[in-house]
Amino acid sequence: MLGIESTAHTFGVGIVSSKPFKILADTRKTYRPKEGGILPREVASFFSSIASDAIKEALQETGLKINEIDAFAVALGPGMGPALRIGATVARTLSIYYKKPLIPVNHAVAHIEIARTLTGLKDPLILYISGGNTTVTSFLEGRYRVFGETQDMALGNLLDTFAREAGIAPPYVINGNHAVDICAEEGGFLERTLPYTVKGQDVSFSGLLTAALRSLKKGHKLSDICFTLREIAFSAVVEVAERGLVHTEKRSITVAGGVAANDLLRKKMETMAGDHEIIYKPVPKRFAGDNGVMIALVGLMSLYKGISINIEKSFVRQRWRLDEVEIPWYPKTPQDL
Amino acid sequence: MVSKNSSGPLTNMLSNVLKYPLFKKGAESEIRLGYYLNIKVVFKIRRRKRYMHPKLDMYLREIRTRREAQTLIRVAEEGASVPRVLAIYPSIGLLVLEYIEGETLKHYLSKFGFNQKLLIEAGRILAFVHKAKVIHGDPTTSNYIVSSNGLYLLDFGLADLGYDLEDRAIDLHLFGRALESTHVHLLGRAFKSFKEGYIEVLGSEAEEIIKRAEEIRLRGRYVETRRKSVWKNIGENLNEA
């Protein structure tokens, strides 16, 4: 199974096999802006320039020929339209030309499924946080149901936007550390300066961002603001996850998505899970960020359940919500096939 | 009744309370059942959250304890059935409350299925809360208790004073979503009965809040119907023009 990921800034190609489940190839090409944020059109033109190389590289890694691939999976959403369309076009072409099924994959489901597969947790509560998503979810009656989420911006977006506005990014990530983490190293906690907003099961970050930028203008030390902003944002999502645990009574928890690679977040989750005597296993760091492997992996499970899509119907869906997707293979993962 | 001093006597008080067996460990606090002035009570203790910075943790525990007591008192005066507040100790995160015996609405619905009377009552109670100009902040099915004296709404840990349309609508939305995340099969009927009870107390005022709650649901990220309804509204406006 070959999977293509192109929802945001990473064009990923993953190849996996089943019986036994093995990751055969994991190629990623990431667009990094020299200044400002990510412009969908620029990402798309970057993707179209490297797409065929990425597929070639992935195949070389496995030693397979392309006609030995059984099916092509592609992330059709949610994400940025122009970026999604590149991945979808490539996958459709391969599917038509090599006469192999095309499998539609939801990007959020893929982040969750790779976490379940690689941690071995069969029925966890999931904290899924990335540049575009902040969601606490767990499986119930056929789908991943959203227990709590952000009411405005995603946690990754909060950190990126603050870093950009404060003039400490791009680059947003240096050696695996976010600009805000690096800036926070020298900082301390500012009491009663920034708002902590948890509304029931939801978090809200837009007020926090505004207040952080305002206190920067007022002359607070940047390192203290970075420290406090990060402390509040991470504490808030961990608190929502904690509430989710108590409400759903799940016995294990994982964290998935790009921000799942963050050390401070991983530590906070571990502490919280420990206090509740809950099993905690985060997704391995290498597979926290966007990648093609997770798309291929869901492709595998979908094919096993007979799910594929006609080319004519394989539209990209920029706002494809996690809880719209049926998960008929649950709680199985590719390890169980 | 309120003390700000966290040394000596209060530390003793807390360690005495902690000797009572743990009844329930919530996300927000620990519940222990015990005796206070020979009355059977609930001790609600906000323990340290070790995953938070100590200053953030201390601040949140204090304001949450204070606010919880304040809001409980207000909604009780308006007629909502909630536990009575017997004592407050914010600096050690301790609240002493009347003991309500029963099981959560969540478990009750799972066990016995749809119950119109209880769901109407759940809506009525939340309406009294809103009438008292209080926002509950977490009115999930786990926070309602079915007792022999009827239904009670607990856990005002996230409650705040407020009368904002948006905040009241979020309360309704949170109840709906709690149903959705644990009782999908009875969501439609259950939420309908809940809204009936809510309207019964608040009358026409409730309509606007219910409408906003639906908008909030559609505002969640990637809801497809949201886009459709936006286009539908634009279409309708054009037709009117």
Chai-1 contact restraints between the chains, C-beta under 6 A:
chainA,res_idxA,chainB,res_idxB,connection_type,confidence,min_distance_angstrom,max_distance_angstrom,comment,restraint_id
A,P78,B,Y222,contact,1.0,0.0,6.0,A-B,restraint_1
A,E141,B,V184,contact,1.0,0.0,6.0,A-B,restraint_2
A,R145,B,S181,contact,1.0,0.0,6.0,A-B,restraint_3
A,F147,B,S181,contact,1.0,0.0,6.0,A-B,restraint_4
A,F189,B,H53,contact,1.0,0.0,6.0,A-B,restraint_5
A,F189,B,K55,contact,1.0,0.0,6.0,A-B,restraint_6
A,E191,B,K55,contact,1.0,0.0,6.0,A-B,restraint_7
A,G200,B,G137,contact,1.0,0.0,6.0,A-B,restraint_8
A,G200,B,D138,contact,1.0,0.0,6.0,A-B,restraint_9
A,G200,B,L174,contact,1.0,0.0,6.0,A-B,restraint_10
A,E231,B,H53,contact,1.0,0.0,6.0,A-B,restraint_11
A,S235,B,M52,contact,1.0,0.0,6.0,A-B,restraint_12
A,V238,B,Y51,contact,1.0,0.0,6.0,A-B,restraint_13
A,E242,B,A27,contact,1.0,0.0,6.0,A-B,restraint_14
A,R243,B,A27,contact,1.0,0.0,6.0,A-B,restraint_15
A,V246,B,G26,contact,1.0,0.0,6.0,A-B,restraint_16
A,V246,B,A27,contact,1.0,0.0,6.0,A-B,restraint_17
A,H247,B,S142,contact,1.0,0.0,6.0,A-B,restraint_18
A,K268,B,Y51,contact,1.0,0.0,6.0,A-B,restraint_19
A,T271,B,R50,contact,1.0,0.0,6.0,A-B,restraint_20
A,T271,B,Y51,contact,1.0,0.0,6.0,A-B,restraint_21
A,M272,B,Y51,contact,1.0,0.0,6.0,A-B,restraint_22
A,R319,B,Y222,contact,1.0,0.0,6.0,A-B,restraint_23
A,R321,B,Y222,contact,1.0,0.0,6.0,A-B,restraint_24
